[in-house]
């Protein structure tokens, strides 16, 4: 299958980030010490990194059931779009639950709020076969999820114990 080396590499990065996160969190914090903002960051780190991992493997998994290349990539885009939507919804639900108000710290945060929903829509449009660049879109979706996960991971390794 085309692009499997790249997707496998992205899956390895996602898995490595998840594993290292567990070590860092275990060494630095007890979950009782976390404030609500830290909880939502951890949730975003884990869910987006898992989405990147599963999204990287989706074409290969779907390829077991069908040899139709277009169907493989459309279903993979549908899968990552659904996972991304679930992540986004879950984060919003957690923010509402803990009464966390968004703190926009600059252009990066604004772009994240715009790009996330735009990518979700693009994944669904791709699944309906209205976009021809299915492989590139899946890779962009996986990279975007890794970007969020690694960004939150960097916050975790910079935590200071009180």
C-alpha positions in Angstrom: 0.0 0.0 0.0 1.2 3.5 -0.9 2.3 5.8 1.9 2.3 3.0 4.5 5.9 3.8 5.5 5.0 7.4 6.3 1.9 6.4 8.2 3.8 3.7 10.1 6.3 6.3 11.1 3.6 8.7 12.3 2.0 5.8 14.3 5.3 5.1 16.0 5.7 8.8 16.9 2.2 8.8 18.4 2.8 5.7 20.3 6.1 7.0 21.6 4.5 10.2 22.7 1.8 8.3 24.6 4.3 6.1 26.3 6.7 8.9 27.3 3.7 10.9 28.5 2.8 8.1 30.9 6.3 8.1 32.4 6.5 11.9 32.7 3.0 12.2 34.3 3.7 9.3 36.7 7.0 10.9 37.8 5.8 14.4 38.1 2.2 14.4 39.4 -0.5 12.6 41.2 -3.8 13.1 39.5 -5.2 14.6 42.8 -2.8 17.6 42.3 -4.2 18.5 38.9 -6.3 21.6 38.3 -9.1 21.5 35.7 -6.9 23.1 33.1 -4.3 20.4 33.4 -7.0 17.7 33.2 -8.3 19.1 29.9 -4.8 19.4 28.5 -4.1 15.8 29.5 -7.3 14.6 27.9 -6.5 16.5 24.7 -3.0 15.0 24.7 -4.2 11.4 25.0 -7.2 11.6 22.7 -5.4 13.4 19.9 -2.3 11.2 20.1 -4.5 8.1 20.1 -6.4 9.5 17.1 -3.1 10.0 15.3 -2.1 6.4 16.1 -5.3 4.8 14.9 -5.6 7.2 12.0 -2.1 6.2 10.8 -3.2 2.5 10.9 -6.7 2.9 9.4 -5.7 2.5 5.7 -3.8 -0.8 6.5 -6.7 -2.1 8.6 -9.3 -1.2 6.0 -7.0 -2.7 3.3 -7.5 -6.1 4.9 -11.2 -6.0 4.0 -11.0 -4.4 0.5 -8.5 -3.8 -2.3 -10.4 -0.8 -3.6 -7.8 1.9 -3.1 -10.3 4.8 -3.3 -12.6 3.1 -0.7 -9.7 2.5 1.6 -8.7 6.2 1.7 -12.3 7.5 1.9 -13.1 5.2 4.8 -9.8 6.2 6.5 -10.7 9.9 6.2 -14.2 9.1 7.5 -12.7 7.3 10.5 -10.2 10.0 11.4 -12.9 12.7 10.9 -15.2 10.9 13.3 -12.4 10.5 15.9 -11.5 14.1 15.5 -15.1 15.2 15.9 -15.4 13.0 19.0 -12.2 14.5 20.5 -13.4 18.1 19.7 -16.8 17.4 21.3 -15.3 15.7 24.3 -12.9 18.6 25.0 -15.8 21.1 24.7 -17.9 18.9 27.1 -15.0 18.8 29.6 -14.4 22.5 29.3 -18.1 23.1 30.1 -18.2 20.6 32.9 -15.2 22.2 34.6 -16.3 25.7 33.7 -13.0 26.4 31.8 -13.0 29.5 29.8 -10.8 29.5 26.7 -7.7 31.6 27.1 -6.5 32.7 23.7 -2.8 33.4 23.8 -2.3 34.4 20.3 -2.7 33.6 16.6 -1.8 29.9 17.2 -4.8 29.4 19.4 -7.1 31.1 17.0 -5.8 29.0 14.1 -6.3 25.8 16.1 -10.0 26.7 16.7 -10.5 27.4 13.0 -8.3 24.5 11.5 -9.8 21.8 13.7 -13.4 22.1 12.6 -12.3 22.8 9.0 -10.3 19.6 8.9 -13.2 17.6 10.3 -15.4 18.9 7.5 -12.8 18.2 4.9 -12.5 14.6 6.2 -16.2 14.1 5.8 -16.3 15.7 2.4 -13.4 13.4 1.4 -15.3 10.4 2.6 -18.1 11.4 0.3 -15.6 11.3 -2.6 -15.8 15.0 -3.3 -12.0 15.6 -2.8 -9.4 13.8 -4.8 -6.4 14.3 -2.5 -7.5 11.7 0.0 -4.0 10.5 1.0 -2.7 13.9 1.6 -5.7 14.9 3.7 -5.4 11.8 5.9 -1.7 12.6 6.5 -2.6 16.2 7.3 -5.2 15.1 9.7 -2.8 12.7 11.5 -0.1 15.4 11.6 -2.6 17.9 13.1 -3.6 15.4 15.8 0.1 14.8 16.6 0.7 18.5 16.7 -2.0 19.0 19.3 -0.8 16.0 21.3 2.9 16.9 21.2 2.0 20.6 22.1 0.2 19.4 25.2 3.0 17.0 26.0 5.4 19.9 26.0 3.2 21.6 28.6 3.3 18.4 30.7 7.1 18.1 30.7 7.3 21.8 31.8 5.1 21.3 34.8 6.6 22.3 38.1 5.7 20.5 41.4 4.4 22.9 44.1 
